[in-house]
Amino acid sequence: MKALYRYIIKSFIGPLALTLVIALFVLLMQFMWTYIDDLIGKGLSGLVIAKFILWVTLDIVPLALPMAILLASIMTFGNLAENYELVALKSSGLSLPRILMPLIALVLLISIGAFLFANYALPVVNLKRNSLYYDIRNSKPSFNLQPDVFYSGLSGFSIRIGEKDPDHETMHNILIYDHRANMGNVKVITAKSGKMTMSPDQLYMIFTMNDGSSYEDMMDNNQARISHPMMENHFKQQTIYFDLSSFRFSRTKENLFKNDYQMMDMRQLSHSADSIKAMLDKNKDHFSKELSAGYLNVENPPKRNMSAVGIRFVQSRMILVDAATNNVRNAKELINQSSQQFDSDHDNIMLRKLEWERKFTFPFACLLLFFIGAPLGAIIRKGGLGMPVVVAALFFVLYYVLSIMGVKSARQGVMSVFVGSWLASFVLLPIGIFLTYKASVDSAIFERDAYLNFFKKVSNFFRSSKA
């Protein structure tokens, strides 16, 4: 029996490793397309890009692992059924649940590992990825001049070149607008040729220009032209130093991102949600008291002798109306501001509760999809990457769509957080039980002849009833 269990586990681990790598690669390519614009053209080192790809890869494990388990289980039992090994095992007196036992134990261990990964490792991964992506997104593009294109990435300068030699250092027909005085295009430098080199400390770009001229509009303190409106200088050689310190990739402290819900474990999520809930209740109570005391009570004007002049009575009524109007306007503004804050706090609470539930739905999905994939493989009796891939994709898309619908409905208040988080599991769990039962009794639900025989029986029944 131990040899049999080792054989079954060995047959499962190979497809699992293969499908996990494929799923990670496919999902990584999909996610990288959303980041490609922020990565290219910024002169990032290979180490920075490799770190970012690593964090993104680890971040998509909760998507790739359930899909890999589903596909691997279909392939494993599809191969066993296609090669009649499953039939031989059943004929020897082993039931399907007994055959599944070693893989159930293995997948259960994987699910426990998935829970530990989601609760302890994934928050760290999200922190590393989001902080690194923030620095990448806010870094400037690398200093790269293209012919006949104005480059304005350097603070205070706008540069255009006509041609660039193959050495990428020698340039021709140079035009530079110097905006450092913040007075518009009052200073222009032209040169026939020039050469760009980097300083030894990599902090400055040294631009040495040959055979050129500089033109500067002379302005007084009021930015008005004076009697000599332009100064022109000619030079054989002139050097400008461009500060490149702003182009260096720098890291932001990761502590600035730790308050985001994706960077928290279950204990931190619960504590954070409770803190926001307590603050929300306190703000609502304060809002109610402030609204009642400051805006809903309008003092009545003092009683006046009705024999007094009528215009004073009219003026007092107008003052009351103006005061009431101002109170209503201020109350409306307070309600709008408070409502936005309350909605934001409520949404933050929902996000933390949903993330808390996600720590359990991810490992449970691994176990659930195994109980769908293994019976499916035994029923369809096809191994390899053909039919199993199609069937696995259909079930995974169904699970993914239901998960998104549930989370979105929970955030909108249509469902509770618990129901929304577990909606996909609630729908697929009966399917898994049904497929496991059908596979245990050797049902042929995917064979065409079974359905043809069923329709023939129905047709014969109606014919006999008419006769």
C-alpha positions as CSV (number, residue, x, y, z in Angstrom):
1,M,0.0,0.0,0.0
2,K,2.8,2.4,0.8
3,A,4.4,1.7,-2.6
4,L,1.0,2.5,-4.2
5,Y,0.6,5.8,-2.3
6,R,4.2,6.8,-3.2
7,Y,3.4,6.1,-6.9
8,I,0.2,8.2,-6.7
9,I,1.9,11.1,-5.0
10,K,4.8,11.0,-7.4
11,S,2.3,11.0,-10.3
12,F,0.7,14.1,-8.9
13,I,3.8,16.2,-7.9
14,G,5.2,16.3,-11.4
15,P,2.1,17.8,-13.1
16,L,1.6,20.1,-10.0
17,A,5.1,21.6,-10.4
18,L,4.7,21.9,-14.2
19,T,1.3,23.5,-14.0
20,L,2.3,25.9,-11.2
21,V,5.2,27.1,-13.2
22,I,3.0,27.6,-16.3
23,A,0.3,29.3,-14.3
24,L,2.8,31.7,-12.7
25,F,4.4,32.5,-16.0
26,V,1.0,33.2,-17.7
27,L,-0.3,35.3,-14.9
28,L,3.1,37.1,-14.5
29,M,3.0,38.1,-18.2
30,Q,-0.5,39.4,-17.9
31,F,0.4,41.5,-14.8
32,M,3.6,42.8,-16.2
33,W,1.8,44.4,-19.1
34,T,0.2,46.7,-16.6
35,Y,3.6,47.7,-15.3
36,I,5.6,47.8,-18.5
37,D,5.2,51.6,-19.0
38,D,6.6,52.3,-15.6
39,L,9.6,50.0,-16.1
40,I,11.0,50.9,-19.5
41,G,13.1,53.9,-20.2
42,K,14.1,54.7,-16.6
43,G,17.6,53.1,-16.6
44,L,16.7,50.7,-13.8
45,S,19.3,48.1,-12.8
46,G,18.8,44.4,-13.5
47,L,18.7,43.8,-9.8
48,V,15.8,46.2,-9.2
49,I,13.8,44.7,-12.1
50,A,14.5,41.2,-10.8
51,K,13.4,42.1,-7.3
52,F,10.2,43.6,-8.7
53,I,9.4,40.5,-10.8
54,L,10.1,38.3,-7.7
55,W,7.6,40.2,-5.6
56,V,5.0,40.2,-8.3
57,T,5.4,36.5,-8.8
58,L,5.0,35.7,-5.1
59,D,2.0,38.1,-5.0
60,I,0.1,36.0,-7.7
61,V,0.7,32.7,-5.9
62,P,-2.9,32.8,-4.4
63,L,-4.2,32.8,-8.0
64,A,-1.8,30.3,-9.5
65,L,-1.7,27.7,-6.8
66,P,-5.5,26.7,-6.8
67,M,-5.4,26.7,-10.6
68,A,-2.3,24.4,-10.6
69,I,-3.9,22.0,-8.1
70,L,-7.1,21.8,-10.2
71,L,-5.2,21.2,-13.5
72,A,-2.7,18.7,-11.9
73,S,-5.4,16.7,-10.3
74,I,-7.3,16.4,-13.6
75,M,-4.2,15.4,-15.4
76,T,-3.1,12.9,-12.8
77,F,-6.4,11.0,-12.6
78,G,-7.0,11.4,-16.3
79,N,-3.8,9.6,-16.9
80,L,-4.6,6.9,-14.4
81,A,-8.0,6.4,-16.0
82,E,-6.8,6.6,-19.6
83,N,-4.1,3.9,-18.9
84,Y,-6.7,1.7,-17.1
85,E,-4.6,1.9,-13.9
86,L,-7.6,3.3,-12.0
87,V,-9.7,0.4,-13.2
88,A,-7.1,-2.0,-12.0
89,L,-7.0,-0.4,-8.6
90,K,-10.8,-0.5,-8.3
91,S,-10.9,-4.1,-9.4
92,S,-8.5,-5.0,-6.6
93,G,-11.0,-3.7,-4.1
94,L,-9.8,-0.1,-3.5
95,S,-12.5,2.5,-3.6
96,L,-11.9,6.0,-5.1
97,P,-11.8,7.7,-1.7
98,R,-9.1,5.2,-0.6
99,I,-7.2,5.9,-3.7
100,L,-7.5,9.7,-3.1
101,M,-6.3,9.4,0.5
102,P,-2.6,10.2,0.0
103,L,-3.4,13.1,-2.3
104,I,-6.0,14.4,0.2
105,A,-3.3,14.4,2.9
106,L,-0.8,16.1,0.6
107,V,-3.3,18.8,-0.6
108,L,-4.3,19.3,3.0
109,L,-0.7,20.0,3.9
110,I,-0.4,22.4,0.9
111,S,-3.6,24.2,2.1
112,I,-2.1,24.7,5.6
113,G,1.1,26.0,4.0
114,A,-1.1,28.3,1.8
115,F,-2.8,29.7,4.9
116,L,0.6,30.4,6.6
117,F,1.8,32.0,3.4
118,A,-1.3,34.2,3.1
119,N,-1.2,35.3,6.8
120,Y,2.5,35.8,7.3
121,A,4.4,35.9,4.0
122,L,2.0,37.7,1.7
123,P,1.8,40.9,3.8
124,V,5.6,41.2,3.6
125,V,5.5,40.5,-0.2
126,N,2.8,43.2,-0.7
127,L,4.9,45.6,1.4
128,K,8.0,44.9,-0.7
129,R,6.2,45.0,-4.0
130,N,4.1,48.2,-3.4
131,S,7.0,50.2,-1.9
132,L,9.3,49.2,-4.8
133,Y,6.6,49.9,-7.4
134,Y,6.0,53.4,-5.8
135,D,9.7,54.2,-6.1
136,I,9.8,52.9,-9.7
137,R,6.7,54.8,-10.7
138,N,8.0,58.1,-9.3
139,S,11.5,57.8,-10.7
140,K,12.3,59.9,-13.7
141,P,13.0,58.5,-17.2
142,S,16.6,58.0,-18.0
143,F,18.5,60.8,-19.6
144,N,18.3,60.0,-23.3
145,L,18.4,62.5,-26.2
146,Q,16.7,61.6,-29.4
147,P,17.2,63.4,-32.7
148,D,14.6,66.2,-33.6
149,V,12.8,65.7,-30.3
150,F,12.8,68.3,-27.5
151,Y,13.9,66.7,-24.2
152,S,12.5,68.5,-21.0
153,G,13.4,66.0,-18.4
154,L,16.2,68.2,-17.0
155,S,15.0,70.9,-14.6
156,G,15.5,74.3,-16.2
157,F,16.5,73.1,-19.7
158,S,14.8,72.1,-22.9
159,I,17.2,70.4,-25.4
160,R,17.0,69.3,-29.0
161,I,19.7,67.7,-31.2
162,G,19.7,67.2,-34.9
163,E,21.9,64.1,-35.2
164,K,23.6,61.6,-32.9
165,D,26.7,59.6,-33.9
166,P,26.9,55.8,-33.3
167,D,29.0,56.4,-30.2
168,H,25.9,58.0,-28.6
169,E,28.1,60.7,-27.2
170,T,28.8,63.0,-30.2
171,M,25.9,65.2,-31.3
172,H,25.3,67.8,-34.0
173,N,23.0,70.8,-34.5
174,I,22.4,71.4,-30.8
175,L,19.7,73.8,-29.5
176,I,19.3,74.5,-25.8
177,Y,16.6,76.7,-24.1
178,D,17.8,77.8,-20.6
179,H,14.7,78.4,-18.4
180,R,16.6,78.6,-15.1
181,A,15.7,82.3,-14.7
182,N,12.0,81.4,-14.9
183,M,11.4,84.2,-17.4
184,G,10.5,82.2,-20.5
185,N,12.7,81.6,-23.5
186,V,15.0,84.5,-22.8
187,K,18.3,82.5,-23.2
188,V,19.1,80.3,-26.1
189,I,22.3,78.3,-26.9
190,T,23.1,76.8,-30.3
191,A,26.1,74.8,-31.3
192,K,27.3,72.9,-34.4
193,S,28.5,69.9,-32.4
194,G,29.1,68.7,-28.9
195,K,29.9,65.7,-26.8
196,M,28.2,64.3,-23.7
197,T,30.2,62.4,-21.0
198,M,29.4,61.3,-17.5
199,S,31.3,62.6,-14.5
200,P,33.3,60.0,-12.5
201,D,30.8,60.1,-9.6
202,Q,27.8,59.6,-12.1
203,L,26.1,62.7,-10.6
204,Y,26.7,65.1,-13.5
205,M,26.4,65.0,-17.3
206,I,29.1,67.1,-18.9
207,F,28.0,68.7,-22.2
208,T,31.0,70.2,-24.2
209,M,29.7,72.2,-27.1
210,N,31.8,73.5,-30.1
211,D,31.4,76.4,-32.5
212,G,28.2,77.9,-31.1
213,S,26.4,81.1,-29.9
214,S,24.3,82.1,-27.0
215,Y,21.5,84.7,-27.2
216,E,19.9,86.3,-24.1
217,D,17.1,88.8,-23.9
218,M,18.1,91.4,-21.3
219,M,15.2,92.3,-18.9
220,D,15.0,94.6,-15.9
221,N,13.5,93.6,-12.5
222,N,10.0,94.1,-13.9
223,Q,10.7,91.8,-16.8
224,A,10.5,94.7,-19.3
225,R,13.0,95.2,-22.1
226,I,15.8,97.7,-21.6
227,S,17.7,99.8,-24.1
228,H,19.9,96.9,-25.2
229,P,17.3,94.1,-25.6
230,M,19.7,91.2,-26.5
231,M,23.2,90.0,-25.7
232,E,24.9,87.7,-28.2
233,N,28.0,85.7,-27.5
234,H,30.0,83.4,-29.8
235,F,32.3,80.6,-28.5
236,K,34.6,78.0,-29.8
237,Q,34.0,75.7,-26.9
238,Q,31.6,75.9,-23.9
239,T,30.8,73.4,-21.2
240,I,27.5,72.9,-19.3
241,Y,27.1,70.6,-16.3
242,F,23.7,69.0,-15.9
243,D,22.8,67.7,-12.4
244,L,21.6,64.1,-12.7
245,S,21.0,63.5,-9.0
246,S,17.2,63.5,-9.5
247,F,17.6,60.6,-12.0
248,R,19.1,58.3,-9.4
249,F,16.8,55.5,-8.3
250,S,16.1,55.9,-4.5
251,R,14.2,53.8,-2.1
252,T,11.4,55.1,0.2
253,K,11.1,53.8,3.8
254,E,8.9,50.8,3.8
255,N,7.3,51.9,7.1
256,L,5.3,54.5,5.2
257,F,3.3,51.7,3.6
258,K,2.7,49.5,6.7
259,N,-0.8,50.9,7.4
260,D,-2.3,49.5,4.2
261,Y,-4.6,46.5,4.8
262,Q,-2.7,44.4,2.3
263,M,0.4,44.6,4.5
264,M,-1.4,43.1,7.6
265,D,-1.8,39.7,9.1
266,M,-5.1,38.5,10.7
267,R,-4.4,39.9,14.1
268,Q,-3.4,43.3,12.7
269,L,-6.5,43.3,10.4
270,S,-8.8,42.7,13.3
271,H,-7.2,45.3,15.5
272,S,-7.2,47.9,12.6
273,A,-10.9,47.2,11.8
274,D,-11.9,47.5,15.4
275,S,-10.0,50.8,15.8
276,I,-11.6,52.3,12.7
277,K,-15.0,51.1,13.9
278,A,-14.5,52.7,17.3
279,M,-13.4,56.0,15.6
280,L,-16.3,55.8,13.2
281,D,-18.8,55.4,16.1
282,K,-17.2,58.3,17.9
283,N,-17.3,60.6,14.9
284,K,-20.9,59.7,14.2
285,D,-21.8,60.6,17.8
286,H,-19.9,63.9,17.6
287,F,-21.5,64.7,14.3
288,S,-25.0,64.1,15.7
289,K,-24.3,66.4,18.7
290,E,-22.7,69.1,16.5
291,L,-25.5,69.0,14.0
292,S,-28.2,69.2,16.7
293,A,-26.5,71.9,18.8
294,G,-25.1,74.1,16.1
295,Y,-27.4,74.0,13.1
296,L,-30.8,72.6,14.0
297,N,-31.6,75.1,16.8
298,V,-32.3,78.6,15.6
299,E,-33.0,81.1,18.3
300,N,-36.3,82.9,18.1
301,P,-36.1,86.7,17.8
302,P,-36.9,88.6,21.0
303,K,-40.5,89.5,21.4
304,R,-41.3,93.1,20.4
305,N,-44.1,95.4,21.2
306,M,-46.6,95.0,18.3
307,S,-47.3,98.7,18.6
308,A,-43.7,99.4,17.5
309,V,-42.9,100.4,14.0
310,G,-43.7,97.6,11.5
311,I,-40.4,97.8,9.7
312,R,-38.5,96.6,12.7
313,F,-40.7,93.5,12.8
314,V,-40.0,92.8,9.2
315,Q,-36.2,93.3,9.7
316,S,-36.2,90.9,12.6
317,R,-38.0,88.3,10.4
318,M,-35.5,88.8,7.6
319,I,-32.6,88.3,10.1
320,L,-34.2,85.1,11.3
321,V,-34.6,83.8,7.7
322,D,-31.0,84.7,6.8
323,A,-29.8,82.9,9.9
324,A,-31.9,79.8,9.1
325,T,-30.6,79.8,5.5
326,N,-27.0,80.0,6.7
327,N,-27.6,77.2,9.2
328,V,-29.1,75.0,6.5
329,R,-26.2,75.7,4.1
330,N,-23.6,75.0,6.8
331,A,-25.5,71.9,7.9
332,K,-25.6,70.6,4.3
333,E,-21.8,71.2,4.0
334,L,-21.2,69.4,7.3
335,I,-23.4,66.5,6.2
336,N,-21.6,66.1,2.9
337,Q,-18.2,66.2,4.4
338,S,-19.1,63.8,7.2
339,S,-20.9,61.4,4.8
340,Q,-17.8,61.2,2.7
341,Q,-15.6,60.5,5.7
342,F,-18.1,57.9,7.0
343,D,-18.2,56.1,3.6
344,S,-14.4,56.1,3.5
345,D,-14.2,54.6,7.0
346,H,-16.8,52.0,6.2
347,D,-15.0,51.0,3.0
348,N,-11.7,50.6,5.0
349,I,-13.5,48.4,7.5
350,M,-14.9,46.3,4.7
351,L,-11.5,45.9,3.0
352,R,-10.0,44.7,6.2
353,K,-12.7,42.2,6.9
354,L,-12.6,40.9,3.3
355,E,-8.8,40.5,3.5
356,W,-9.3,38.7,6.8
357,E,-11.6,36.2,5.2
358,R,-9.3,35.9,2.2
359,K,-6.7,34.3,4.5
360,F,-9.1,31.3,4.7
361,T,-10.7,31.3,1.3
362,F,-7.3,30.9,-0.5
363,P,-6.3,27.7,1.3
364,F,-9.8,26.3,1.1
365,A,-9.9,26.9,-2.6
366,C,-6.8,24.6,-3.0
367,L,-8.7,21.8,-1.2
368,L,-12.0,22.5,-3.0
369,L,-10.6,22.6,-6.5
370,F,-8.7,19.3,-5.8
371,F,-12.1,17.6,-5.1
372,I,-13.4,19.0,-8.4
373,G,-10.3,18.1,-10.4
374,A,-9.6,14.6,-9.2
375,P,-13.1,13.2,-9.9
376,L,-13.2,15.1,-13.2
377,G,-10.0,13.4,-14.3
378,A,-11.4,10.0,-13.3
379,I,-14.6,10.7,-15.3
380,I,-13.2,12.3,-18.5
381,R,-10.4,9.7,-18.6
382,K,-8.0,12.0,-20.5
383,G,-4.5,13.0,-19.5
384,G,-2.0,15.4,-20.9
385,L,-2.6,19.1,-21.6
386,G,-5.5,18.9,-24.0
387,M,-9.0,18.3,-22.5
388,P,-7.8,18.8,-18.9
389,V,-6.7,22.4,-19.6
390,V,-10.0,23.3,-21.2
391,V,-12.0,21.8,-18.3
392,A,-9.7,23.3,-15.6
393,A,-9.9,26.7,-17.3
394,L,-13.7,26.7,-17.3
395,F,-14.0,25.8,-13.6
396,F,-11.3,28.2,-12.6
397,V,-12.9,31.1,-14.5
398,L,-16.2,30.2,-12.8
399,Y,-14.5,30.3,-9.4
400,Y,-12.7,33.6,-10.2
401,V,-15.8,35.3,-11.5
402,L,-17.9,34.3,-8.5
403,S,-15.1,35.4,-6.2
404,I,-15.0,38.9,-7.8
405,M,-18.8,39.1,-7.7
406,G,-18.9,38.2,-4.1
407,V,-16.3,40.6,-3.0
408,K,-17.8,43.4,-5.0
409,S,-21.3,42.7,-3.6
410,A,-19.9,42.7,0.0
411,R,-18.3,46.1,-0.5
412,Q,-21.5,47.5,-1.9
413,G,-23.5,46.1,1.1
414,V,-25.5,43.7,-1.0
415,M,-24.1,40.7,0.8
416,S,-22.5,40.2,4.2
417,V,-18.7,40.0,4.2
418,F,-18.8,36.3,5.1
419,V,-21.3,35.4,2.3
420,G,-19.5,37.6,-0.3
421,S,-16.1,36.1,0.5
422,W,-17.3,32.5,0.4
423,L,-19.7,32.8,-2.5
424,A,-17.5,30.9,-4.9
425,S,-16.9,28.1,-2.4
426,F,-20.6,27.8,-1.6
427,V,-21.4,27.4,-5.3
428,L,-18.6,25.0,-6.2
429,L,-18.7,22.8,-3.1
430,P,-21.9,21.0,-4.1
431,I,-20.4,20.5,-7.6
432,G,-17.3,18.9,-6.0
433,I,-19.5,16.6,-3.9
434,F,-21.6,15.6,-6.9
435,L,-18.5,14.9,-9.1
436,T,-16.8,12.9,-6.3
437,Y,-20.0,10.8,-5.9
438,K,-20.3,10.2,-9.7
439,A,-16.6,9.2,-10.0
440,S,-17.0,6.8,-7.0
441,V,-19.9,5.0,-8.8
442,D,-18.1,5.1,-12.2
443,S,-20.7,7.3,-13.7
444,A,-20.3,8.1,-17.4
445,I,-21.6,11.7,-17.4
446,F,-19.1,12.8,-20.0
447,E,-19.7,10.0,-22.5
448,R,-21.8,10.6,-25.5
449,D,-23.4,7.1,-25.6
450,A,-24.8,7.6,-22.1
451,Y,-26.8,10.6,-23.2
452,L,-27.8,9.0,-26.5
453,N,-29.2,6.0,-24.6
454,F,-31.0,8.3,-22.2
455,F,-32.7,10.2,-25.0
456,K,-33.6,6.9,-26.7
457,K,-35.3,5.7,-23.5
458,V,-37.3,9.0,-23.3
459,S,-38.3,8.7,-26.9
460,N,-39.4,5.1,-26.6
461,F,-41.4,6.0,-23.5
462,F,-43.4,8.7,-25.3
463,R,-43.9,6.4,-28.3
464,S,-45.3,3.7,-26.1
465,S,-47.5,6.1,-24.2
466,K,-49.1,7.3,-27.5
467,A,-49.7,3.8,-28.7
